[in-house]
Amino acid sequence: MRNWLLPEYIEDVLPAEAARVEQLRRCLLDLFKVHGYQYVIPPMLEYMESLTTGIGHDLDLATFKVVDQLTGKLMGIRADITPQTARIDAHMLNNQGVSRLCYAGSVLRTTPDGLAHSREPLHVGAELYGHAGVESDIEIQRLMIKALHAVGLKTLYIDISHAGIFSSLLADAHLSEVQEQELYLALQSKDQAAVKQLGAGLPEATLAALTSLTDLNGDVTVLERAAQRLPAIPAIRQALDDLKQLAAGLADLDVKVSFDLAELRGYHYHSGIVFAAYAQGYAGPLARGGRYDEVGAIFGRARPATGFSLDLRGVVSSLPVAEKQGAIFAPVGTDAALQTEVEQLRAQGEIVIQELPGLEAHRAELGCDRELVKQDGKWVVIATAAL
């Protein structure tokens, strides 16, 4: 085995891509900051109970487990930062009103994930705690849209659903966990025949409503059709009203909004509005999120919560190649005027590379398109062919 080989779906991020990732990371954190979101840096390792309890089997399977040599307890390498921010809100901050938190950090997953199909995505996201109304869902989705615009993605498609509709329909169904999961998967694949077969023992009205979910997808007019075809359960009526208000709250942005009431991503994790953002030319979701009001309960403090995250490495790897920033070649020496000019150029954001002695034959590797030369007793920058 070659010692320099990395595990499958684990990659180095090389200079050009790394520079772009870092530039956009700073841009997004600055965007979150001016919207009132405070930056947190949770640890890579936590006890498994904190990372996975109450958030679904899928995330448990995605988490690498290790044994803590100090305590003998089972620990996990985070596969998602959202549960960590919920813990921070519940116990470290303990705010009674709204908390707005943001983050940017790598996670590790047992299987490839995100646009880059990596096991080490770079998650950047924002979470809002302490408000249960649709206004906070609108705030989070608007922030997500601004974030995607900031990284260079213009025309976006937002696909929205509501996990509460499915759970309301099954509230009195008394299905086993296995039966409910099978029905969930049938709805996800929009398989009406499977839905009818799996729901054969349900009340006729409930089965008809579940079957209807498979074709309740499209623009905002879908919500009117849903109101006519779904039972007049207060929770469902409220969910549809919230979705209408959400559509109105995004109307002024450059996005195309659609609804798919059979889309139940993260059903065991999310409790309300769920969403994903797409753009033409990209195979999968660029960002996703939703409401998860019950997650904080495992930390002893259930709080309303909604948020989103995106895989910045995946987004950057899918963007067109950025134009490389030019650099200035400068000689090395003790000339005080030379050093002053070099520092002034760097203070202006220019890349200035001073050549070390004995490496003249490798100037081409520096990629400089300008040169600092002395003319008439002054140091000036001139254009030059790539060295």
JOJOPE-V641818 format. One record per pair of residues at least 12 apart in sequence whose ideal C-beta (glycine too) atoms are under 10 Angstrom apart, sorted by the first residue. I is the first residue (numbers start at 1). J is the second residue. Records with the same first field share a line. If there is no record, write none. Layout:
I=J ; J
//
This chain:
6=120
7=119 ; 120
8=112 ; 119
9=109 ; 110 ; 111 ; 112 ; 113 ; 116 ; 117 ; 118 ; 119 ; 120
10=108 ; 112 ; 118 ; 119 ; 120
11=116 ; 117 ; 118 ; 119 ; 120 ; 313 ; 317
13=116 ; 118 ; 120 ; 122 ; 313 ; 316 ; 317
16=321 ; 322 ; 324 ; 325
17=313 ; 316 ; 317 ; 319 ; 321 ; 322
18=313 ; 316
19=316 ; 322 ; 324 ; 325
20=151 ; 152 ; 312 ; 313 ; 316 ; 317 ; 319 ; 321 ; 322
21=104 ; 122 ; 124 ; 312 ; 313 ; 315 ; 316 ; 317
22=104 ; 312 ; 316
23=151 ; 316 ; 322 ; 325
24=104 ; 122 ; 124 ; 147 ; 150 ; 151 ; 152 ; 312 ; 315 ; 316 ; 319 ; 322
25=104 ; 105 ; 122 ; 124 ; 151 ; 312 ; 313 ; 316
26=104
27=147 ; 150 ; 151
28=102 ; 104 ; 124 ; 125 ; 126 ; 143 ; 146 ; 147 ; 148 ; 150 ; 151 ; 310 ; 312
29=102 ; 103 ; 104 ; 124 ; 126
30=150
31=102 ; 126 ; 143 ; 146 ; 147 ; 149 ; 150 ; 151
32=100 ; 101 ; 102 ; 103 ; 104 ; 124 ; 125 ; 126 ; 143 ; 146 ; 147
33=100 ; 102
35=100 ; 102 ; 126 ; 128 ; 139 ; 142 ; 143 ; 146 ; 147
36=98 ; 99 ; 100 ; 102 ; 126 ; 128 ; 139 ; 143
37=99 ; 100 ; 101 ; 102 ; 103 ; 125 ; 126 ; 127 ; 128 ; 143 ; 307
38=88 ; 93 ; 99 ; 100 ; 101 ; 102 ; 103 ; 126
39=101 ; 102 ; 103 ; 104
40=81 ; 84 ; 85 ; 88 ; 89 ; 92 ; 93 ; 99 ; 101 ; 102 ; 103 ; 104 ; 105 ; 127
41=81 ; 84 ; 103 ; 104 ; 105
42=78 ; 81 ; 82 ; 83 ; 84 ; 85 ; 87 ; 88 ; 92 ; 101 ; 103 ; 105
43=77 ; 78 ; 84 ; 105
44=75 ; 76 ; 77 ; 78 ; 84 ; 105 ; 106 ; 107 ; 108
45=64 ; 66 ; 68 ; 75 ; 76 ; 77 ; 78
46=63 ; 75 ; 76 ; 77 ; 78 ; 83 ; 84 ; 87
47=68 ; 71 ; 73 ; 74 ; 75 ; 76
48=60 ; 63 ; 65 ; 66 ; 73 ; 74 ; 75 ; 76
49=73 ; 74 ; 75 ; 76 ; 298 ; 299
50=75 ; 76 ; 78 ; 83 ; 84 ; 86 ; 87 ; 91 ; 298 ; 299
51=63 ; 65 ; 75 ; 76 ; 77 ; 78 ; 79 ; 80 ; 83 ; 84 ; 87
52=65 ; 76 ; 78 ; 79 ; 80 ; 83 ; 298
53=83 ; 295 ; 297 ; 298 ; 299
54=83 ; 86 ; 268 ; 269 ; 292 ; 294 ; 295 ; 296 ; 297 ; 298 ; 299
55=80 ; 82 ; 83 ; 86 ; 266 ; 268 ; 269 ; 270 ; 292 ; 294 ; 295 ; 298
56=266 ; 267 ; 268 ; 269 ; 270 ; 295
57=177 ; 181 ; 268
58=79 ; 80 ; 266 ; 268 ; 269
59=76 ; 78 ; 79 ; 80 ; 82 ; 83 ; 109 ; 266 ; 268 ; 269
60=76 ; 79 ; 110
61=79 ; 109 ; 110 ; 111
62=76 ; 79 ; 80 ; 107 ; 108 ; 109 ; 110 ; 111 ; 113 ; 119
63=75 ; 76 ; 77 ; 78 ; 79 ; 80 ; 107 ; 108 ; 109 ; 110
64=76 ; 77 ; 78 ; 79 ; 108 ; 109 ; 110 ; 119
65=77 ; 110
76=108
77=106 ; 107 ; 108 ; 109 ; 110
78=105 ; 106 ; 107 ; 108 ; 109 ; 123
79=107 ; 108 ; 109 ; 110 ; 111 ; 113 ; 119 ; 121 ; 123
80=107 ; 109 ; 113 ; 121 ; 123 ; 125 ; 269 ; 309
81=101 ; 102 ; 103 ; 104 ; 105 ; 106 ; 107 ; 123 ; 124 ; 125 ; 127 ; 307 ; 309
82=101 ; 103 ; 123 ; 125 ; 127 ; 269 ; 289 ; 292 ; 295 ; 305 ; 307 ; 308 ; 309
83=269 ; 292 ; 295 ; 296 ; 298 ; 299
84=101 ; 103 ; 105 ; 107 ; 127
85=99 ; 101 ; 102 ; 103 ; 125 ; 126 ; 127 ; 129 ; 295 ; 305 ; 307 ; 309
86=101 ; 127 ; 129 ; 292 ; 294 ; 295 ; 296 ; 297 ; 298 ; 299 ; 301 ; 302 ; 303 ; 305 ; 307
87=295 ; 296 ; 298 ; 299 ; 301
88=101 ; 103 ; 127 ; 129 ; 299
89=101 ; 127 ; 128 ; 129 ; 130 ; 295 ; 296 ; 299 ; 301 ; 303 ; 305
90=129 ; 295 ; 296 ; 297 ; 298 ; 299 ; 300 ; 301 ; 302 ; 303 ; 305
91=296 ; 299 ; 300 ; 301
93=129
94=301
95=129 ; 130 ; 303
96=130 ; 303
97=129 ; 130 ; 131
98=128 ; 129 ; 130 ; 131 ; 136 ; 139 ; 303 ; 304
99=127 ; 128 ; 129 ; 130 ; 131 ; 303 ; 305
100=126 ; 127 ; 128 ; 129 ; 130 ; 131 ; 136 ; 139 ; 140 ; 143 ; 307
101=125 ; 126 ; 127 ; 128 ; 129 ; 307
102=124 ; 125 ; 126 ; 127 ; 128 ; 143 ; 147 ; 307 ; 309
103=123 ; 124 ; 125 ; 126 ; 127 ; 307 ; 309
104=122 ; 123 ; 124 ; 125 ; 309 ; 312
105=121 ; 122 ; 123 ; 124 ; 125
106=118 ; 120 ; 121 ; 122 ; 123 ; 312 ; 313
107=119 ; 120 ; 121 ; 122 ; 123 ; 309 ; 311
108=120 ; 121
109=121
113=284 ; 311 ; 314
114=284 ; 285 ; 286 ; 309 ; 310 ; 311 ; 312 ; 313 ; 314 ; 315 ; 317 ; 318
115=282 ; 283 ; 284 ; 285 ; 286 ; 310 ; 311 ; 312 ; 313 ; 314 ; 315 ; 316 ; 317 ; 318
116=311 ; 312 ; 313 ; 314 ; 315 ; 316 ; 317 ; 318
117=283 ; 284 ; 314 ; 317
118=311 ; 313 ; 314 ; 317
120=311 ; 313
121=309 ; 310 ; 311 ; 312 ; 313 ; 314 ; 315
122=310 ; 311 ; 312 ; 313 ; 314 ; 315 ; 316
123=309 ; 310 ; 311 ; 312 ; 313 ; 314
124=147 ; 151 ; 287 ; 308 ; 309 ; 310 ; 311 ; 312 ; 313 ; 315
125=140 ; 143 ; 144 ; 147 ; 287 ; 288 ; 289 ; 307 ; 308 ; 309 ; 310 ; 311 ; 312
126=139 ; 140 ; 143 ; 144 ; 147 ; 289 ; 306 ; 307 ; 308 ; 309
127=140 ; 289 ; 292 ; 305 ; 306 ; 307 ; 308 ; 309
128=140 ; 143 ; 291 ; 304 ; 305 ; 306 ; 307 ; 308
129=293 ; 295 ; 296 ; 301 ; 303 ; 304 ; 305 ; 306 ; 307
130=296 ; 303 ; 304 ; 305
131=303 ; 304 ; 305 ; 306
132=271 ; 272 ; 291 ; 293 ; 303 ; 304 ; 305 ; 306
133=242 ; 245 ; 304 ; 306
134=238 ; 239 ; 241 ; 242 ; 243 ; 244 ; 245 ; 246 ; 248 ; 249 ; 272 ; 273 ; 291 ; 306
135=242 ; 245 ; 246 ; 249
136=273 ; 291 ; 304 ; 305 ; 306 ; 307
137=160 ; 162 ; 242 ; 243 ; 245 ; 246 ; 249 ; 272 ; 273 ; 274 ; 275 ; 289 ; 290 ; 291 ; 306 ; 307
138=242 ; 245 ; 246 ; 247 ; 248 ; 249 ; 250 ; 273 ; 306
139=249 ; 306
140=273 ; 275 ; 289 ; 290 ; 291 ; 305 ; 306 ; 307 ; 308
141=158 ; 160 ; 246 ; 249 ; 250 ; 253 ; 255 ; 257 ; 273 ; 275 ; 277 ; 287 ; 289 ; 290 ; 306 ; 308
142=249 ; 250 ; 252 ; 253 ; 255
143=289 ; 307 ; 308
144=156 ; 158 ; 255 ; 275 ; 276 ; 277 ; 286 ; 287 ; 288 ; 289 ; 307 ; 308 ; 309 ; 310
145=158 ; 250 ; 253 ; 254 ; 255 ; 277 ; 287 ; 308
146=253
147=277 ; 286 ; 287 ; 308 ; 310 ; 312 ; 315
148=255 ; 277 ; 278 ; 279 ; 286 ; 287 ; 308 ; 310 ; 315
149=253 ; 254 ; 255
151=286 ; 287 ; 310 ; 312 ; 315 ; 316 ; 319
152=279 ; 315 ; 316 ; 319 ; 320 ; 322
153=277 ; 278 ; 279 ; 280 ; 281 ; 282 ; 286 ; 287 ; 315 ; 318 ; 319
154=254 ; 255 ; 279 ; 280
155=254 ; 255 ; 256 ; 279 ; 280
156=253 ; 254 ; 255 ; 256 ; 257 ; 277 ; 278 ; 279 ; 280 ; 286 ; 287
157=255 ; 256 ; 257 ; 258 ; 276 ; 277 ; 278 ; 279 ; 280 ; 282 ; 285 ; 286
158=246 ; 247 ; 250 ; 253 ; 255 ; 256 ; 257 ; 258 ; 259 ; 275 ; 276 ; 277 ; 278 ; 287
159=217 ; 256 ; 257 ; 258 ; 259 ; 260 ; 263 ; 265 ; 274 ; 275 ; 276 ; 277 ; 278 ; 285 ; 288
160=220 ; 243 ; 246 ; 247 ; 250 ; 257 ; 258 ; 259 ; 260 ; 261 ; 263 ; 273 ; 274 ; 275 ; 276 ; 290
161=213 ; 216 ; 217 ; 239 ; 243 ; 258 ; 259 ; 260 ; 261 ; 262 ; 263 ; 264 ; 265 ; 267 ; 270 ; 272 ; 273 ; 274 ; 275 ; 276 ; 290
162=226 ; 235 ; 236 ; 238 ; 239 ; 240 ; 242 ; 243 ; 246 ; 259 ; 261 ; 263 ; 264 ; 270 ; 271 ; 272 ; 273 ; 274 ; 275 ; 290 ; 291
163=239 ; 263 ; 264 ; 265 ; 266 ; 267 ; 268 ; 269 ; 270 ; 271 ; 272 ; 273 ; 274 ; 290 ; 291 ; 292
164=235 ; 236 ; 238 ; 239 ; 242 ; 270 ; 271 ; 272 ; 273 ; 274 ; 291 ; 293
165=209 ; 210 ; 213 ; 216 ; 226 ; 230 ; 233 ; 235 ; 236 ; 239 ; 240 ; 243 ; 261 ; 262 ; 264 ; 272
166=180 ; 183 ; 184 ; 187 ; 209 ; 210 ; 213 ; 236 ; 239 ; 261 ; 262 ; 263 ; 264 ; 267
167=180 ; 235 ; 236 ; 239 ; 264 ; 267 ; 268 ; 270 ; 271 ; 272
168=209 ; 230 ; 231 ; 233 ; 234 ; 235 ; 236 ; 237 ; 238 ; 239
169=183 ; 199 ; 202 ; 203 ; 205 ; 206 ; 207 ; 209 ; 210 ; 212 ; 213 ; 230 ; 231 ; 233 ; 235 ; 236
170=183 ; 184 ; 199 ; 202 ; 206 ; 210
171=206 ; 233 ; 235
172=202 ; 203 ; 206
173=199 ; 201 ; 202 ; 203 ; 206 ; 207 ; 210
174=201 ; 202
175=198 ; 199 ; 201 ; 202
177=268
179=198 ; 199 ; 201 ; 202
180=198 ; 267 ; 268
181=267 ; 268
182=194 ; 195 ; 197 ; 198 ; 199
183=195 ; 197 ; 198 ; 199 ; 202 ; 210 ; 264
184=198 ; 262 ; 264 ; 267 ; 268
185=198 ; 264
186=198 ; 199 ; 210 ; 211 ; 214 ; 262
187=210 ; 211 ; 213 ; 214 ; 261 ; 262 ; 263 ; 264 ; 267
188=214 ; 262 ; 263 ; 264 ; 265 ; 267
189=214 ; 262
190=213 ; 214 ; 215 ; 217 ; 260 ; 262 ; 263
191=214 ; 262
192=210 ; 211 ; 212 ; 213 ; 214 ; 215 ; 262
193=211 ; 214
194=214
195=207 ; 210 ; 211 ; 212 ; 213 ; 214 ; 262
196=208 ; 210 ; 211
198=210
199=211
203=231
205=230 ; 231
206=231
208=229 ; 230 ; 231
209=226 ; 229 ; 230 ; 231 ; 233 ; 236
210=230 ; 262
211=229 ; 262
212=225 ; 226 ; 228 ; 229 ; 230 ; 261 ; 262
213=226 ; 229 ; 230 ; 260 ; 261 ; 262 ; 263 ; 264
214=260 ; 261 ; 262
215=229 ; 260 ; 261 ; 262
216=229 ; 230 ; 259 ; 260 ; 261 ; 262
217=258 ; 259 ; 260 ; 261 ; 262 ; 263
218=258 ; 259 ; 260
219=247 ; 256 ; 257 ; 258 ; 259
220=243 ; 244 ; 246 ; 247 ; 248 ; 251 ; 257 ; 258 ; 259
221=259
222=240 ; 243 ; 258 ; 259 ; 260 ; 261
223=239 ; 240 ; 241 ; 242 ; 243 ; 244 ; 247 ; 259 ; 261
224=240 ; 244
225=261
226=239 ; 240 ; 243 ; 259 ; 261
227=240 ; 241 ; 244
229=261
230=261
236=261
238=272
239=261 ; 272 ; 273
240=259 ; 261
242=272 ; 273 ; 291
243=257 ; 259 ; 261 ; 273
244=259
246=259 ; 273 ; 275
247=259
250=275
255=277 ; 279
256=278 ; 280
257=275
258=278
259=275
260=274 ; 276
263=275 ; 276
265=285 ; 288 ; 289 ; 290
266=288 ; 289 ; 290 ; 292
269=290 ; 292 ; 294 ; 295
270=289 ; 290 ; 291 ; 292 ; 293 ; 294 ; 295 ; 305 ; 306
271=290 ; 291 ; 292 ; 293 ; 294 ; 295 ; 304 ; 305 ; 306
272=290 ; 291 ; 292 ; 293 ; 304 ; 305 ; 306
273=289 ; 290 ; 291 ; 306
274=288 ; 289 ; 290 ; 291 ; 292 ; 306
275=287 ; 288 ; 289 ; 290 ; 291 ; 306 ; 308
276=288 ; 289 ; 290 ; 308
277=289 ; 308 ; 310
279=315 ; 318
281=318 ; 320
282=314 ; 315 ; 318 ; 319
283=318
284=311 ; 314 ; 318
285=310 ; 311 ; 314
286=310 ; 311 ; 314 ; 315 ; 318
287=308 ; 309 ; 310 ; 311 ; 312 ; 315
288=308 ; 309 ; 310 ; 311
289=306 ; 307 ; 308 ; 309 ; 310
290=305 ; 306 ; 307 ; 308
291=304 ; 305 ; 306 ; 307
292=304 ; 305 ; 306 ; 307
293=305 ; 306
324=367 ; 369
325=349 ; 350 ; 351 ; 367 ; 369
326=350 ; 351 ; 367 ; 368 ; 369 ; 370 ; 383 ; 386
327=350 ; 351 ; 352 ; 353 ; 366 ; 367 ; 368 ; 369 ; 370 ; 386 ; 387
328=341 ; 342 ; 345 ; 346 ; 350 ; 351 ; 352 ; 353 ; 354 ; 366 ; 368 ; 369 ; 370 ; 371 ; 372 ; 381 ; 382 ; 384
329=351 ; 352 ; 353 ; 354 ; 355 ; 363 ; 366 ; 367 ; 368 ; 369 ; 370 ; 371 ; 372 ; 373 ; 381 ; 384 ; 386 ; 387
330=342 ; 345 ; 352 ; 353 ; 354 ; 355 ; 368 ; 370 ; 371 ; 372 ; 373 ; 379 ; 381
331=354 ; 355 ; 371 ; 372 ; 373 ; 374 ; 379
332=354 ; 355 ; 356 ; 357
333=354
335=374 ; 379
337=374 ; 377 ; 378 ; 379
338=354 ; 372 ; 374 ; 379
339=354 ; 379
340=379
341=372 ; 374 ; 378 ; 379 ; 380 ; 381
342=354 ; 372 ; 379
344=379
345=370 ; 372 ; 379 ; 381
350=370 ; 372 ; 381
351=366 ; 367 ; 368 ; 370
352=368 ; 370 ; 372 ; 381
353=366 ; 367 ; 368 ; 372 ; 387
354=366 ; 372
355=368 ; 387
360=387
362=387
363=386 ; 387
364=386 ; 387
365=387
366=386 ; 387
367=386 ; 387
368=384 ; 385 ; 386 ; 387
369=383 ; 384 ; 385 ; 386 ; 387
370=382 ; 383 ; 384 ; 387
371=383 ; 384 ; 385 ; 387
//
